[in-house]
Amino acid sequence: MLVALLSALAVLGPAEPSEEVPEPPAQLQPPSLPEPPAARPGTDVPPMVQWTAPPTCPGPGWVHRGIERRLGRPLASGEVAVEGQVTATAEGFVLELHTAAGELSESRRLEATDCLALADATALVVALTVDPVAVAEVLAAAREVPVEEEPLPPPQRPEAEAELEPEPSPAASPEPPAETTPREPSEETSRRLEGGLLRLTAGLGLGATPGATGAFTLVGGLQWRRARLELQGSYWLPRRTAPLDGATVSVQLGAAGVRGCGQLRRDRIEAPLCGGLQLGGMRGEGAGVPGARPAQGLWLALEASVGLSWWIRPRWALAGGFAAAVPLVQPAFEVGRSPAVRLFEPSPVAGRLWLGVETRLGRR
């Protein structure tokens, strides 16, 4: 058996030196990338970002992260102070924004139909206030290396409120956000002056002159959310009486007035209910008798009115209404005969029906 084994080894020949099998190279690990900063919950936003908005708007955390994304770095403590207040209006949203960075302090008022656009604009404005050079560098880098921008989040409730509600199941299909009922204006908002107003009207007047006549008014005033203060000037075109023993008189009225109004408002409709005082004069020109000459008399009256304004544009409205005046002092026009013949005396109540246009002046 040993002889057979030696014969087999002689046939195979000497054994070749064994080749060392190289070990596979260690697998290269991808370079470690820094973790993106974790999103700050709404309750952890630094006090330098103060943001108040309706529930359908982005929260303060979203605004803070937007500022840092445009700067390309985190905000340092005390680097900027931001105070933003978003208010819902009939046309959309209004933002009152105050920023302070170092010695620079600015205030802005922005309006938009989308609250998300106001939040995004706030992040850009604050970033430019803090470091415009850093914002430019981030924009330039974004152009050189095109990356897919992070989509803006849909409007959602503030994060502090969202934590109190259970999250919807992943299988549930997303539903459009339900329309929120507009909140009642606060007492401070009701007392804040919204601006001025100007109104031009034409209409029909009855009772202050002989028969119906054209009446024109120009009104200017100040407006709050629930009140108005108006000054007005009015003019009633002259009308002539029917002949009485051959004598006639043509009467016209001009007056100025002041009135205060309580105002009801819903969406684009406003309904002012006003009361005030008129002071002016009446002029009569006689005819048909020898020696007839013009005569003037004092007009003093209490006025009450109701109006309706439909704002077809943010600053323009179609307006209409009715006003009634009760004369306290009024003239009478007579022919100086013996006995005297009274040609005309105003009615105990004078009324005016009018239509016109109204515009807002200044900020709303």
C-alpha positions, 0 to 999 in steps of 0.5 A: 500500500505504501508503494502504491501511494509513492507511485501516485505521488511520482505521477502527480509530480511535486506540489506547486507552491500555494498561492496566497488568496488576497483578502477582499478589501474592506468595504468603503463606508460612506462619509458621515453627514451631519444630521439635519437640525431637529424641528423645534416644536412650537413650545420650544421656539426661542422668545425672540420669535413671537408669532400670533396667528389664526389656527389655519396659519403656520406656527411660530416654529415654522417661521423660526426654521424658515429664518434659519434655512435662509440664513444657512445657520442657526439663529444666535440668542438675542440676534434678532427680536421678531413680533408678528401678529396675523389677523383674518379679514374679509379679503384674506389676512393682514400681518403687523410685523415688527423686527429689531436687529442691533440698532435697526428696528422696522415695522411693516404691514403686509396683506395677502389672501394666503396666510402661508405666503405671509409666514414665508415673507416674514422668514425672508424679511427677518433673514435679510434684516439679520444678515443679507450677505448670508442670505445672498450666499445661500441663494447663490449656492442654491443656483449653483447646485440645484436641489429640490426645495423642501415643499412648503407645508400646508396650513395647519394648526399651531403645533402646541394645539396639534399636540393635544389632538390625536394624529389621523391614521395613515390610511385616512385620506387627507381632507381639506381644512374645514373653514374656521368660524371667524372670531369675534373682534377683541375690544382693542380691535373694535376701538382701533381707528381703521381710517377715514372715509369719503362719500358722494351721493345724489338723491331725492329730497322732499319736505324742505322745498316746494315739492320733490327736488334733487339733493346732493351730499358730500360726506367725510369722516373717521371709521372704527370697526363698530362706529363712525363720525361724519361731517356732511354738507348738503344742497337741495336744488331750488323749487318754485311754488304754485302761484297764489294770487299771482305770487310765487317763491323759489326755495333752496336749502344748504346745510352742514351737519355732524353725526355719530353712527353705530355700525353693523358689519358682516363680510362686505356689508356695513350698515351705519345707523346715525343721528346728528344735527344740521345747521344751514340756511334757506333762501327764497326768491319771490316773483309775481308781486311788485318789489319782490326780493330774495329772503334768507332764513335759519335752518336747524334740524335734528337728523336720523339716518340708516345706510347700507354700504356694499364693498365691491372692492377693498377701498370702494363701495356702493352706498345707499340710504334714507335720512329724515330731518325734524326742523327745530328752527325754520323760516316761512316765506310770505308776501307782505300784503295786508293781511300777509299771504304765506307762500311756503313753509317747510314740512314738519319732517323732511326726508331724503333718499340717496345713492352714491359711492364711498371710498376708504382713506388711509389704512384699514 
